[in-house]
């Protein structure tokens, strides 16, 4: 199993719970998701975290999960998952990631090895017949 899918399997339910908890506390779309300050206050949301606390959060999370997790890794995962959907749109992925260059967005979409293998086998079958 790839790290991307292991990450989703392990963390998916926890991230969803975490997201709903923040929404109940009043989080908005522009608020930081991984912000430990949200839980240091009795009510409401805390101030935005700077780089060091965010790095510390992901270092601890990686240690707990047993493999490296970074906020940037989620960008690759989201881009790849969006492009696997039937209603996929590379322009939507580009806009979500905030890229001005479509070539950069394509670098975030990871190849689906199983799909590549099936396509190669189909091409070989067509050549033989």
Phi and psi restraints in degrees (value plus and minus 20) as a CYANA .aco file:
   2 UNK   PHI     -92.1   -52.1
   2 UNK   PSI     139.7   179.7
   3 UNK   PHI     -80.4   -40.4
   3 UNK   PSI     -57.2   -17.2
   4 UNK   PHI     -80.1   -40.1
   4 UNK   PSI     -69.1   -29.1
   5 UNK   PHI     -91.9   -51.9
   5 UNK   PSI     -54.6   -14.6
   6 UNK   PHI     -81.8   -41.8
   6 UNK   PSI     -62.2   -22.2
   7 UNK   PHI     -80.5   -40.5
   7 UNK   PSI     -66.8   -26.8
   8 UNK   PHI     -84.6   -44.6
   8 UNK   PSI     -60.9   -20.9
   9 UNK   PHI     -84.6   -44.6
   9 UNK   PSI     -64.5   -24.5
  10 UNK   PHI     -93.5   -53.5
  10 UNK   PSI     -63.7   -23.7
  11 UNK   PHI    -120.1   -80.1
  11 UNK   PSI     -38.9     1.1
  12 UNK   PHI     -66.7   -26.7
  12 UNK   PSI     -76.8   -36.8
  13 UNK   PHI     -82.7   -42.7
  13 UNK   PSI     -54.9   -14.9
  14 UNK   PHI     -90.8   -50.8
  14 UNK   PSI     -60.3   -20.3
  15 UNK   PHI     -85.8   -45.8
  15 UNK   PSI     -58.1   -18.1
  16 UNK   PHI     -84.6   -44.6
  16 UNK   PSI     -64.1   -24.1
  17 UNK   PHI     -81.1   -41.1
  17 UNK   PSI     -64.7   -24.7
  18 UNK   PHI     -78.9   -38.9
  18 UNK   PSI     -65.5   -25.5
  19 UNK   PHI     -79.9   -39.9
  19 UNK   PSI     -68.4   -28.4
  20 UNK   PHI     -85.1   -45.1
  20 UNK   PSI     -54.7   -14.7
  21 UNK   PHI     -82.7   -42.7
  21 UNK   PSI     -64.0   -24.0
  22 UNK   PHI     -86.3   -46.3
  22 UNK   PSI     -57.8   -17.8
  23 UNK   PHI     -82.7   -42.7
  23 UNK   PSI     -61.7   -21.7
  24 UNK   PHI     -84.0   -44.0
  24 UNK   PSI     -48.3    -8.3
  25 UNK   PHI    -101.7   -61.7
  25 UNK   PSI     -24.2    15.8
  26 UNK   PHI      84.2   124.2
  26 UNK   PSI      -6.2    33.8
  27 UNK   PHI     -83.4   -43.4
  27 UNK   PSI     126.0   166.0
  28 UNK   PHI    -134.1   -94.1
  28 UNK   PSI     148.9   188.9
  29 UNK   PHI     -77.2   -37.2
  29 UNK   PSI     -53.4   -13.4
  30 UNK   PHI    -104.4   -64.4
  30 UNK   PSI     -26.1    13.9
  31 UNK   PHI     -95.0   -55.0
  31 UNK   PSI     130.8   170.8
  32 UNK   PHI     -88.6   -48.6
  32 UNK   PSI     115.0   155.0
  33 UNK   PHI     -96.9   -56.9
  33 UNK   PSI     -68.7   -28.7
  34 UNK   PHI    -115.4   -75.4
  34 UNK   PSI      56.0    96.0
  35 UNK   PHI    -149.3  -109.3
  35 UNK   PSI      84.5   124.5
  36 UNK   PHI     -82.7   -42.7
  36 UNK   PSI     -42.2    -2.2
  37 UNK   PHI     -83.0   -43.0
  37 UNK   PSI     -43.0    -3.0
  38 UNK   PHI     -81.9   -41.9
  38 UNK   PSI     -42.9    -2.9
  39 UNK   PHI    -130.1   -90.1
  39 UNK   PSI     -15.2    24.8
  40 UNK   PHI    -111.7   -71.7
  40 UNK   PSI     -31.7     8.3
  41 UNK   PHI    -126.8   -86.8
  41 UNK   PSI     132.1   172.1
  42 UNK   PHI     -91.6   -51.6
  42 UNK   PSI     -58.1   -18.1
  43 UNK   PHI    -152.6  -112.6
  43 UNK   PSI     127.1   167.1
  44 UNK   PHI      55.8    95.8
  44 UNK   PSI    -185.4  -145.4
  45 UNK   PHI    -128.1   -88.1
  45 UNK   PSI     130.5   170.5
  46 UNK   PHI    -106.8   -66.8
  46 UNK   PSI     158.2   198.2
  47 UNK   PHI     -92.7   -52.7
  47 UNK   PSI     142.6   182.6
  48 UNK   PHI     -82.2   -42.2
  48 UNK   PSI     126.0   166.0
  49 UNK   PHI    -104.4   -64.4
  49 UNK   PSI     130.2   170.2
  50 UNK   PHI    -110.4   -70.4
  50 UNK   PSI    -192.0  -152.0
  51 UNK   PHI     -85.0   -45.0
  51 UNK   PSI     -63.0   -23.0
  52 UNK   PHI     -83.9   -43.9
  52 UNK   PSI     -69.3   -29.3
  53 UNK   PHI     -81.1   -41.1
  53 UNK   PSI     -53.6   -13.6
  54 UNK   PHI     -87.0   -47.0
  54 UNK   PSI     -63.8   -23.8
  55 UNK   PHI     -81.7   -41.7
  55 UNK   PSI     -61.6   -21.6
  56 UNK   PHI     -81.6   -41.6
  56 UNK   PSI     -62.0   -22.0
  57 UNK   PHI     -77.7   -37.7
  57 UNK   PSI     -68.6   -28.6
  58 UNK   PHI     -92.2   -52.2
  58 UNK   PSI     -48.6    -8.6
  59 UNK   PHI     -84.9   -44.9
  59 UNK   PSI     -64.9   -24.9
  60 UNK   PHI     -86.1   -46.1
  60 UNK   PSI     -64.4   -24.4
  61 UNK   PHI     -79.9   -39.9
  61 UNK   PSI     -63.0   -23.0
  62 UNK   PHI     -82.2   -42.2
  62 UNK   PSI     -62.2   -22.2
  63 UNK   PHI     -82.7   -42.7
  63 UNK   PSI     -64.1   -24.1
  64 UNK   PHI     -83.8   -43.8
  64 UNK   PSI     -57.9   -17.9
  65 UNK   PHI    -103.7   -63.7
  65 UNK   PSI     -40.7    -0.7
  66 UNK   PHI      67.1   107.1
  66 UNK   PSI     -11.3    28.7
  67 UNK   PHI    -173.1  -133.1
  67 UNK   PSI     141.4   181.4
  68 UNK   PHI     -92.7   -52.7
  68 UNK   PSI     109.5   149.5
  69 UNK   PHI    -146.3  -106.3
  69 UNK   PSI     114.2   154.2
  70 UNK   PHI    -157.1  -117.1
  70 UNK   PSI     136.4   176.4
  71 UNK   PHI     -81.2   -41.2
  71 UNK   PSI     -51.9   -11.9
  72 UNK   PHI     -87.2   -47.2
  72 UNK   PSI     -53.0   -13.0
  73 UNK   PHI     -79.0   -39.0
  73 UNK   PSI     -56.3   -16.3
  74 UNK   PHI     -85.2   -45.2
  74 UNK   PSI     -52.3   -12.3
  75 UNK   PHI     -83.3   -43.3
  75 UNK   PSI     -63.2   -23.2
  76 UNK   PHI     -84.2   -44.2
  76 UNK   PSI     -63.9   -23.9
  77 UNK   PHI     -82.3   -42.3
  77 UNK   PSI     -66.3   -26.3
  78 UNK   PHI     -83.4   -43.4
  78 UNK   PSI     -64.9   -24.9
  79 UNK   PHI     -80.9   -40.9
  79 UNK   PSI     -65.6   -25.6
  80 UNK   PHI     -84.5   -44.5
  80 UNK   PSI     -66.2   -26.2
  81 UNK   PHI     -83.2   -43.2
  81 UNK   PSI     -60.0   -20.0
  82 UNK   PHI     -84.0   -44.0
  82 UNK   PSI     -55.6   -15.6
  83 UNK   PHI     -98.7   -58.7
  83 UNK   PSI     -31.0     9.0
  84 UNK   PHI    -103.8   -63.8
  84 UNK   PSI     -35.9     4.1
  85 UNK   PHI     -94.3   -54.3
  85 UNK   PSI     131.8   171.8
  86 UNK   PHI     -81.9   -41.9
  86 UNK   PSI     -57.1   -17.1
  87 UNK   PHI    -111.5   -71.5
  87 UNK   PSI      10.3    50.3
  88 UNK   PHI     -81.2   -41.2
  88 UNK   PSI     129.1   169.1
  89 UNK   PHI    -167.4  -127.4
  89 UNK   PSI      94.4   134.4
  90 UNK   PHI     -81.8   -41.8
  90 UNK   PSI     -53.1   -13.1
  91 UNK   PHI     -86.0   -46.0
  91 UNK   PSI     -57.2   -17.2
  92 UNK   PHI     -83.7   -43.7
  92 UNK   PSI     -62.8   -22.8
  93 UNK   PHI     -83.4   -43.4
  93 UNK   PSI     -64.2   -24.2
  94 UNK   PHI     -78.5   -38.5
  94 UNK   PSI     -65.2   -25.2
  95 UNK   PHI     -86.1   -46.1
  95 UNK   PSI     -63.2   -23.2
  96 UNK   PHI     -81.0   -41.0
  96 UNK   PSI     -62.0   -22.0
  97 UNK   PHI    -100.2   -60.2
  97 UNK   PSI     -33.2     6.8
  98 UNK   PHI      57.3    97.3
  98 UNK   PSI       7.3    47.3
  99 UNK   PHI    -107.3   -67.3
  99 UNK   PSI     118.6   158.6
 100 UNK   PHI    -107.7   -67.7
 100 UNK   PSI     -38.9     1.1
 101 UNK   PHI    -135.9   -95.9
 101 UNK   PSI     103.0   143.0
 102 UNK   PHI     -82.5   -42.5
 102 UNK   PSI     -50.4   -10.4
 103 UNK   PHI     -81.2   -41.2
 103 UNK   PSI     -59.2   -19.2
 104 UNK   PHI     -84.0   -44.0
 104 UNK   PSI     -61.8   -21.8
 105 UNK   PHI     -80.8   -40.8
 105 UNK   PSI     -60.9   -20.9
 106 UNK   PHI     -81.2   -41.2
 106 UNK   PSI     -48.9    -8.9
 107 UNK   PHI     -88.4   -48.4
 107 UNK   PSI     -40.2    -0.2
 108 UNK   PHI    -106.1   -66.1
 108 UNK   PSI     -35.4     4.6
 109 UNK   PHI    -110.8   -70.8
 109 UNK   PSI      94.2   134.2
 110 UNK   PHI    -103.6   -63.6
 110 UNK   PSI     125.0   165.0
 111 UNK   PHI     -86.4   -46.4
 111 UNK   PSI     121.7   161.7
 112 UNK   PHI    -113.2   -73.2
 112 UNK   PSI      82.7   122.7
 113 UNK   PHI     -80.2   -40.2
 113 UNK   PSI     -61.2   -21.2
 114 UNK   PHI     -82.8   -42.8
 114 UNK   PSI     -62.2   -22.2
 115 UNK   PHI     -85.4   -45.4
 115 UNK   PSI     -62.3   -22.3
 116 UNK   PHI     -81.3   -41.3
 116 UNK   PSI     -61.2   -21.2
 117 UNK   PHI     -84.0   -44.0
 117 UNK   PSI     -64.6   -24.6
 118 UNK   PHI     -82.4   -42.4
 118 UNK   PSI     -62.7   -22.7
 119 UNK   PHI     -85.2   -45.2
 119 UNK   PSI     -59.7   -19.7
 120 UNK   PHI     -85.0   -45.0
 120 UNK   PSI     -62.2   -22.2
 121 UNK   PHI     -84.9   -44.9
 121 UNK   PSI     -59.9   -19.9
 122 UNK   PHI     -84.8   -44.8
 122 UNK   PSI     -61.0   -21.0
 123 UNK   PHI     -85.1   -45.1
 123 UNK   PSI     -60.2   -20.2
 124 UNK   PHI     -85.3   -45.3
 124 UNK   PSI     -61.7   -21.7
 125 UNK   PHI     -80.4   -40.4
 125 UNK   PSI     -62.9   -22.9
 126 UNK   PHI     -85.0   -45.0
 126 UNK   PSI     -56.5   -16.5
 127 UNK   PHI     -87.4   -47.4
 127 UNK   PSI     -55.5   -15.5
 128 UNK   PHI     -95.6   -55.6
 128 UNK   PSI     -42.9    -2.9
